[in-house]
Each structure stands twice: as structure tokens, then as C-alpha cells.
Amino acid sequence: MDKDKGLKRNGHKQRSKVIITAPSLNPNDNVSGISSVARFIIQNNKEKEYIHFEVGKRDAEHGTWKRLKRLVTTYQEWGKTLRKYPDALIHYNFPLSVPSIIRDSVLIRKAYKARRKIVVHIHGGLFLTAPRIPLLLNAILKRIFKMDLPFIVLSDFEKKQLEERYAPKEVHVLPNCVDLEEAKSFSRHQLPAEKPLTIGYIGRIEPQKGMTELLQACKGLKTINIPFLLKIAGKEEKENDYLPHFREALGDQFSYMGIVSGGEKENFLKSIDILAFPSYFEGLPISLLECMSFEIVPITTPVGSIPQVVKDGQNGLFIEVKDAACIIPAVKKLHENRTLLQQLGHNAQTTIFQNFKPQKYIEDLNNIYQRLLLGNS
């Protein structure tokens, strides 16, 4: 490594380089929690110079040939990037899903064999908590977690899961974080009893996010004459898989907002009262933290690291996985008790402001980097 790295040159401190992997950072190309985390890190960590390396398909890419072509290109470009930045630390974002385990294990191993300084950042995924893992995937994960590397997880719960299953040498807990500047100036007034609740969802629109259950629950709410509006923002995994059904079932009670970012996202968050989040599995969703920071009450499944943030009856409400029926009484409860709605929302915001401070996140991340650079991993 260059001896002058990290020292002042021409009166300016030289920032060390970090290669960070993530899908496209453009929300219009890819709706991804990992991309949101990477954007947050790049924008807030001014001590480092980040080089983004794109890993993963874009939302518009469909078909085996396109995916295979991108995969081959990714492998080729990875080698070039490692050679171009020989002294850069590598921040590898790694969700434990089938495509990622197969693809990313090869890239991580290539960098590891080249004796690069790597930190592997785990982002939930089905196979972090699944009771059974297919033999091939389990064998791949065992090889990854036997590597002498530091791993980052999103909660103490995930750390325990990982240590019990694979016993990695070094695991750091670093919960996801969000920018709080806009939320600091926002205060939600108590919603009048005669005004319908606005239910929101933001993220990928696909079966594993509980879209089938959300649709069924909305139909049930209409049946029992609970007034509400539903706003969905995000991208369908498969075009016309859900949105036409929401439109048909809810009519003018439904609005699709498309992909929102920047000011559009802030306006979306300010306009909703409840986050409906019936996901089957998660890490620690950025969208959940963002919503809670705007005093939005989460109605969510207690999966992944979500129970580390949401406390049932204190700052949100829990529902069962794959159970549309239990969403209905949760919404009904908040519809009938607007004081409870306001209190849970206030508590949700307080939780985020107290425990998810951006400055603390960046300090903790840089401490992990420093340990790695000093060879203490």
C-alpha cells in the first residue's frame, strides 16, 4: 500500500479508496434496499472515496440470455476493477438469496485469493434465517464464512444466527440507517376521526413482500366498510402481476405512485399514516426506518431484524406471515383509535431518532474499516 495514503498532500488529506458493491444506484434502474444503503454510505462518509461496482440485474432486464450476459460481464469487470484499484478496501454487500450466494461467492473468493482487504456486509435474505438450506448453498456459505474476514450484520439477532450456524471469526453489528434531516422538521398532527386512513407501501412489488396478503386484506377492509386509501410506490417484479388487481378491487381508493425518490419520496411519506409491510422475510428494511422516521405506524411481520426495531403495541403492530386476515383488525384498531395512531407514530419516530443516528453509523463503519486496514480482522 502507498506509504503516503491517508496523509496530507498539498494541504489536503488523501482519502482512502473503497470499492463498494451494490445494484445500480439509480432508483429508476433498480428498486433495492442494498442500493439505498450504498447511496447512504457514499453520501455521508466523506472520509472515504467510494468506487461503486455494480452487481445484480436491473429491473428492466428479463430473460435468461440478458441475465447470463450481465453475469459474464460482471465477472470480467470485477477482475479489471481489482487491478485498477490495487490498494482499495472492498466493502462487499451480500444478501443471502439464491442468485447472490451463487454469484457473489465467486467474486468474494476471487478478491480473497488476491489477498485484498474485504469486509462482507450481510443484508438478510431467505437463507440467513431459513430452518433448512439446500446442501449446495450451505456448502458455499460454509466456505465464505470460514474465510478470515470481518462480517457486518444488521442486528444482534442476525449475529446470533450467523455464529450458531457458521461460526465466523469476526462479526460486527451495524443496523441500517437513513438520513433524518427532512424528518426532523416534520410533525404529524392527530388525524380527525372522519378522515380515512392512508395506508402505504414502498418497495419491490412481488409475492415475497406480502402483496397477495395486502390485496386480500384491502378487499376485506372494503367488505366491512372501513374507509381507507392505499398508496403503493415501487416497481413490480413482474409487470401487471399485482397493480391491475389493486386497481380493479379498490378503484379510486388506490393510487400507484411509481418509483419515488428525493422530494417525491418525502411527499409520499408525509402523505401516509400506516405502513403495510407483510413481508415473508427481511433483513432490516430501509423503507421501514424511513417510514418510522416520519411518524408512520408500521403494521409488519416480525421477520428478520424487524423485531429489533418495532415493538408490538409500542411503536407499531405485528401481524402473522402469510395471513391476510390479521391485517384487517390491525387497521381497524388504528381507524377506531386515532389517539393510539398518533402515539404509536410518535414512538416510531423517537425510536429512529434515538437509535439510528447517521453520524454514529458512519463512525462505527469507519472503525470497522480501520480494524481491517490495520490487519486486526
C-alpha positions as CSV (number, residue, x, y, z in Angstrom):
1,M,0.0,0.0,0.0
2,D,1.2,3.5,-0.8
3,K,3.0,4.9,2.3
4,D,1.5,8.3,1.8
5,K,-2.1,7.0,1.8
6,G,-4.1,8.8,4.5
7,L,-1.5,11.6,4.9
8,K,-1.9,15.2,3.8
9,R,-0.8,16.0,0.3
10,N,-0.6,19.6,-0.9
11,G,-2.5,20.6,2.2
12,H,-5.4,18.1,1.7
13,K,-6.0,14.9,3.4
14,Q,-5.8,12.0,1.0
15,R,-9.0,9.9,1.3
16,S,-8.5,6.1,1.1
17,K,-10.5,4.3,-1.6
18,V,-13.2,1.8,-1.0
19,I,-14.8,-0.4,-3.7
20,I,-18.4,-0.8,-2.7
21,T,-20.7,-3.3,-4.4
22,A,-24.4,-2.8,-5.0
23,P,-27.0,-2.9,-7.7
24,S,-27.5,0.2,-9.8
25,L,-27.6,3.3,-7.6
26,N,-30.2,4.9,-9.8
27,P,-33.7,4.1,-8.3
28,N,-35.2,4.2,-11.8
29,D,-33.0,1.2,-12.8
30,N,-33.3,-0.8,-9.6
31,V,-35.5,-0.7,-6.5
32,S,-33.1,-2.1,-4.0
33,G,-32.6,-1.8,-0.2
34,I,-28.9,-2.5,-0.7
35,S,-28.6,0.3,-3.3
36,S,-30.2,2.6,-0.7
37,V,-27.7,1.6,1.9
38,A,-24.8,2.1,-0.5
39,R,-26.1,5.5,-1.5
40,F,-26.4,6.5,2.1
41,I,-22.8,5.4,2.9
42,I,-21.3,7.1,-0.2
43,Q,-23.2,10.4,0.5
44,N,-22.4,10.5,4.2
45,N,-18.9,9.1,4.6
46,K,-16.7,11.9,3.5
47,E,-13.6,10.3,4.8
48,K,-13.6,7.7,2.1
49,E,-13.5,7.8,-1.7
50,Y,-16.0,5.2,-2.9
51,I,-15.9,3.4,-6.2
52,H,-19.2,1.8,-6.9
53,F,-19.1,-1.6,-8.6
54,E,-22.5,-2.7,-9.9
55,V,-23.6,-6.2,-9.1
56,G,-27.0,-7.6,-9.8
57,K,-29.5,-7.3,-12.6
58,R,-31.5,-4.2,-13.3
59,D,-35.3,-4.2,-13.1
60,A,-35.8,-3.9,-16.8
61,E,-33.5,-6.9,-17.6
62,H,-35.5,-10.0,-18.2
63,G,-34.8,-13.3,-19.9
64,T,-32.0,-15.9,-19.3
65,W,-29.7,-14.5,-22.1
66,K,-29.7,-11.0,-20.7
67,R,-29.0,-12.2,-17.2
68,L,-26.2,-14.5,-18.4
69,K,-24.6,-11.8,-20.4
70,R,-24.6,-9.4,-17.4
71,L,-23.2,-12.2,-15.2
72,V,-20.3,-12.8,-17.6
73,T,-19.7,-9.0,-17.9
74,T,-19.7,-8.7,-14.1
75,Y,-17.0,-11.4,-13.6
76,Q,-14.8,-9.8,-16.3
77,E,-15.2,-6.2,-14.9
78,W,-14.6,-7.4,-11.3
79,G,-11.1,-8.5,-12.2
80,K,-10.4,-5.3,-14.0
81,T,-11.6,-3.2,-11.1
82,L,-9.4,-5.1,-8.6
83,R,-6.4,-4.5,-10.8
84,K,-7.3,-0.8,-11.3
85,Y,-7.5,-0.1,-7.6
86,P,-5.0,-2.4,-6.0
87,D,-4.9,-0.6,-2.7
88,A,-8.7,-0.1,-2.3
89,L,-10.5,-1.7,0.6
90,I,-13.6,-3.8,-0.6
91,H,-17.0,-3.3,1.0
92,Y,-19.0,-6.3,-0.4
93,N,-22.7,-6.1,0.1
94,F,-24.0,-9.7,0.3
95,P,-27.7,-10.7,0.6
96,L,-28.3,-14.4,1.4
97,S,-30.5,-15.2,-1.6
98,V,-30.1,-17.9,-4.2
99,P,-28.8,-15.7,-7.0
100,S,-26.5,-13.7,-4.7
101,I,-25.0,-16.8,-3.0
102,I,-24.1,-18.3,-6.3
103,R,-22.8,-15.1,-8.0
104,D,-21.2,-13.2,-5.1
105,S,-19.4,-16.1,-3.5
106,V,-17.2,-16.3,-6.7
107,L,-16.4,-12.6,-6.6
108,I,-15.7,-12.6,-2.9
109,R,-13.4,-15.6,-3.2
110,K,-11.6,-14.0,-6.2
111,A,-10.8,-10.9,-4.1
112,Y,-9.9,-13.0,-1.0
113,K,-7.4,-15.2,-3.0
114,A,-5.8,-11.9,-4.2
115,R,-5.3,-11.1,-0.5
116,R,-7.4,-8.0,-0.7
117,K,-8.8,-6.3,2.4
118,I,-12.5,-7.2,2.4
119,V,-15.5,-6.6,4.7
120,V,-18.6,-8.6,3.8
121,H,-21.8,-6.8,4.7
122,I,-24.7,-9.3,5.1
123,H,-28.2,-7.9,4.2
124,G,-30.7,-10.5,5.4
125,G,-32.2,-12.8,2.7
126,L,-34.1,-16.0,3.0
127,F,-31.1,-18.2,3.9
128,L,-30.0,-16.2,6.9
129,T,-32.9,-17.5,9.0
130,A,-34.3,-20.4,6.9
131,P,-34.5,-23.6,9.0
132,R,-33.2,-25.6,6.1
133,I,-30.7,-24.7,3.5
134,P,-30.1,-26.7,0.3
135,L,-26.9,-28.7,0.5
136,L,-25.1,-26.9,-2.3
137,L,-25.9,-23.4,-1.0
138,N,-25.0,-24.4,2.5
139,A,-21.6,-25.7,1.3
140,I,-21.0,-22.4,-0.5
141,L,-21.9,-20.4,2.6
142,K,-19.7,-22.5,4.9
143,R,-16.7,-21.7,2.6
144,I,-17.5,-18.0,2.7
145,F,-17.9,-17.8,6.5
146,K,-14.7,-19.8,7.1
147,M,-12.7,-17.0,5.4
148,D,-10.6,-14.9,7.7
149,L,-12.8,-11.8,7.1
150,P,-14.9,-9.4,9.1
151,F,-18.6,-9.7,8.5
152,I,-21.2,-7.0,9.2
153,V,-24.8,-8.0,10.1
154,L,-27.9,-5.8,10.8
155,S,-28.7,-6.8,14.4
156,D,-27.8,-8.9,17.4
157,F,-30.4,-11.4,16.2
158,E,-28.6,-11.9,12.9
159,K,-25.2,-12.1,14.7
160,K,-26.5,-15.0,16.8
161,Q,-28.0,-16.8,13.8
162,L,-24.7,-16.5,11.9
163,E,-22.5,-17.5,14.8
164,E,-24.6,-20.5,15.6
165,R,-24.8,-21.7,12.0
166,Y,-21.3,-21.0,10.6
167,A,-19.1,-19.6,13.5
168,P,-17.4,-16.9,11.5
169,K,-14.3,-15.4,13.3
170,E,-15.4,-11.7,13.4
171,V,-18.9,-10.3,13.3
172,H,-19.9,-6.7,13.7
173,V,-23.5,-5.4,14.3
174,L,-24.3,-2.3,12.3
175,P,-28.0,-1.7,11.9
176,N,-29.1,0.1,8.7
177,C,-29.5,3.8,8.9
178,V,-31.3,6.6,7.0
179,D,-30.9,10.3,6.5
180,L,-33.0,12.1,9.1
181,E,-32.7,15.8,8.0
182,E,-36.2,16.1,6.4
183,A,-37.9,14.0,9.1
184,K,-36.5,16.3,11.8
185,S,-38.7,19.1,10.7
186,F,-41.8,17.0,10.3
187,S,-44.5,16.6,12.9
188,R,-47.8,14.7,12.2
189,H,-51.0,16.0,13.7
190,Q,-53.7,13.7,15.0
191,L,-55.9,12.5,12.1
192,P,-59.6,13.5,12.5
193,A,-61.9,10.6,13.1
194,E,-63.9,11.3,10.0
195,K,-60.8,11.2,7.7
196,P,-59.9,7.8,6.0
197,L,-56.6,6.3,7.0
198,T,-54.0,6.3,4.2
199,I,-52.2,3.0,4.0
200,G,-48.8,3.0,2.2
201,Y,-46.3,0.5,0.9
202,I,-42.9,1.3,-0.6
203,G,-40.5,-1.2,-2.1
204,R,-40.5,-4.1,-4.5
205,I,-43.9,-5.3,-5.6
206,E,-43.6,-9.0,-5.5
207,P,-45.2,-12.1,-3.8
208,Q,-42.5,-12.4,-1.1
209,K,-43.2,-8.9,0.1
210,G,-46.7,-10.0,1.0
211,M,-48.5,-8.3,-1.9
212,T,-51.1,-11.1,-2.2
213,E,-52.0,-10.8,1.5
214,L,-52.1,-7.0,1.3
215,L,-54.6,-7.2,-1.7
216,Q,-56.8,-9.7,0.2
217,A,-56.7,-7.5,3.3
218,C,-57.8,-4.4,1.4
219,K,-60.7,-6.3,-0.1
220,G,-61.7,-7.4,3.4
221,L,-61.5,-3.8,4.7
222,K,-63.9,-2.7,1.9
223,T,-66.3,-5.5,2.8
224,I,-66.6,-4.3,6.4
225,N,-66.8,-0.7,5.3
226,I,-63.5,0.6,6.9
227,P,-62.7,3.8,5.0
228,F,-59.1,3.9,3.7
229,L,-56.9,4.9,0.8
230,L,-54.0,2.7,-0.4
231,K,-50.9,4.2,-1.9
232,I,-48.1,2.0,-3.4
233,A,-44.7,3.2,-4.5
234,G,-42.1,1.0,-6.1
235,K,-41.5,-1.4,-9.0
236,E,-43.3,-4.6,-9.9
237,E,-41.0,-7.6,-10.1
238,K,-43.3,-8.9,-12.9
239,E,-45.2,-6.4,-14.8
240,N,-49.0,-6.4,-14.2
241,D,-48.7,-9.1,-11.6
242,Y,-50.4,-7.0,-8.9
243,L,-51.2,-3.4,-9.9
244,P,-54.2,-4.2,-12.2
245,H,-55.7,-6.3,-9.4
246,F,-55.4,-3.5,-6.8
247,R,-57.0,-1.0,-9.3
248,E,-59.8,-3.4,-10.1
249,A,-60.5,-4.2,-6.4
250,L,-60.1,-0.7,-4.9
251,G,-61.0,1.8,-7.7
252,D,-60.5,5.4,-6.6
253,Q,-59.3,4.1,-3.2
254,F,-56.0,3.1,-4.8
255,S,-53.1,5.1,-6.2
256,Y,-49.9,3.8,-7.7
257,M,-47.1,6.4,-7.3
258,G,-44.4,4.7,-9.4
259,I,-40.8,4.8,-8.3
260,V,-40.3,7.7,-5.9
261,S,-37.0,9.3,-4.7
262,G,-35.8,12.6,-3.4
263,G,-38.6,15.1,-2.9
264,E,-41.2,12.8,-4.3
265,K,-40.4,10.2,-1.7
266,E,-40.6,12.7,1.1
267,N,-44.0,13.9,-0.1
268,F,-45.1,10.2,-0.3
269,L,-44.0,9.6,3.3
270,K,-45.7,12.7,4.6
271,S,-49.0,11.6,2.9
272,I,-49.4,8.2,4.5
273,D,-50.4,7.2,8.1
274,I,-49.7,3.5,8.1
275,L,-47.0,1.3,6.5
276,A,-48.4,-2.1,5.5
277,F,-45.4,-4.4,5.4
278,P,-46.5,-8.1,5.3
279,S,-43.1,-9.4,4.0
280,Y,-42.2,-13.1,4.3
281,F,-38.5,-12.4,5.2
282,E,-36.3,-9.4,5.6
283,G,-33.0,-8.0,6.9
284,L,-33.6,-4.6,8.3
285,P,-35.6,-2.7,5.6
286,I,-34.6,0.9,4.8
287,S,-38.2,1.7,3.8
288,L,-39.3,0.7,7.3
289,L,-36.8,3.0,9.0
290,E,-37.7,5.8,6.6
291,C,-41.4,5.5,7.3
292,M,-41.0,5.3,11.1
293,S,-38.8,8.5,11.0
294,F,-41.9,10.2,9.5
295,E,-44.2,9.0,12.3
296,I,-45.8,6.4,10.1
297,V,-47.1,3.4,12.1
298,P,-45.8,0.1,10.8
299,I,-48.1,-2.9,10.5
300,T,-45.5,-5.5,9.8
301,T,-44.5,-9.1,10.1
302,P,-41.9,-9.8,12.8
303,V,-39.3,-11.3,10.5
304,G,-35.5,-10.9,10.2
305,S,-34.2,-8.0,12.3
306,I,-37.6,-6.1,12.3
307,P,-38.3,-7.0,16.0
308,Q,-35.1,-5.3,17.0
309,V,-36.7,-2.0,15.9
310,V,-40.5,-2.5,16.1
311,K,-42.1,-3.3,19.4
312,D,-45.6,-4.6,19.1
313,G,-48.1,-2.2,20.7
314,Q,-45.4,0.4,21.5
315,N,-44.3,1.8,18.1
316,G,-46.1,-0.5,15.7
317,L,-48.2,-3.6,15.3
318,F,-47.2,-7.1,14.4
319,I,-49.1,-9.4,12.0
320,E,-48.6,-13.0,11.1
321,V,-46.6,-14.1,8.0
322,K,-48.9,-15.1,5.0
323,D,-52.0,-14.2,7.0
324,A,-54.2,-11.5,5.3
325,A,-56.9,-11.8,7.8
326,C,-54.8,-10.4,10.7
327,I,-54.0,-7.2,8.7
328,I,-57.7,-6.2,8.9
329,P,-58.1,-6.0,12.7
330,A,-54.8,-4.1,12.9
331,V,-56.0,-1.4,10.5
332,K,-59.4,-1.4,12.1
333,K,-57.8,-0.8,15.6
334,L,-56.0,2.3,14.3
335,H,-59.0,3.5,12.4
336,E,-61.1,3.5,15.6
337,N,-58.4,4.9,17.9
338,R,-56.7,8.0,16.3
339,T,-55.0,8.8,19.6
340,L,-53.3,5.4,19.5
341,L,-52.3,6.0,15.9
342,Q,-50.7,9.3,16.8
343,Q,-48.9,7.8,19.9
344,L,-47.5,4.8,18.0
345,G,-46.3,7.1,15.2
346,H,-44.6,9.4,17.7
347,N,-42.9,6.5,19.4
348,A,-41.8,5.1,16.0
349,Q,-40.1,8.4,15.1
350,T,-38.5,8.6,18.6
351,T,-37.1,5.1,18.1
352,I,-35.4,6.0,14.9
353,F,-34.0,9.4,16.2
354,Q,-32.6,7.8,19.3
355,N,-31.1,4.6,17.8
356,F,-30.3,5.3,14.2
357,K,-28.2,8.4,14.0
358,P,-26.3,8.8,10.7
359,Q,-23.1,10.2,12.3
360,K,-22.9,7.2,14.7
361,Y,-23.4,4.8,11.8
362,I,-20.5,6.3,9.8
363,E,-18.2,6.4,12.8
364,D,-18.9,2.7,13.5
365,L,-18.4,1.8,9.9
366,N,-15.1,3.6,9.7
367,N,-13.9,1.8,12.9
368,I,-14.6,-1.5,11.1
369,Y,-12.6,-0.3,8.1
370,Q,-9.8,0.8,10.3
371,R,-9.5,-2.5,12.1
372,L,-9.4,-4.2,8.7
373,L,-6.7,-1.8,7.3
374,L,-4.6,-2.4,10.4
375,G,-4.8,-6.1,10.0
376,N,-6.9,-6.9,13.1
377,S,-9.6,-8.8,11.2
